[in-house]
Amino acid sequence: MGDNKNLIVTILAIIGGIVVLGWVLRATFALLGPIVLIGIAVLVYIMFFKDKGSSR
């Protein structure tokens, strides 16, 4: 009976892990677009100030 209980707990843990991983991946891809846009904006901002600083 103990082996059967361990098997059920193991299967439930694996299913729970897959569900959590799915939520994490969904949140990551949902935030990926804004993060990329912010990163591009920061790069343009840094390049603008770098050019402005070197022209002095």
Secondary structure, DSSP 4 states (H G I P E B T S, - for coil): -HHHHHHHHHHHHHHHHHHHHHHHHHHHHHHHHHHHHHHHHHHHHHHHHHHHHHT-
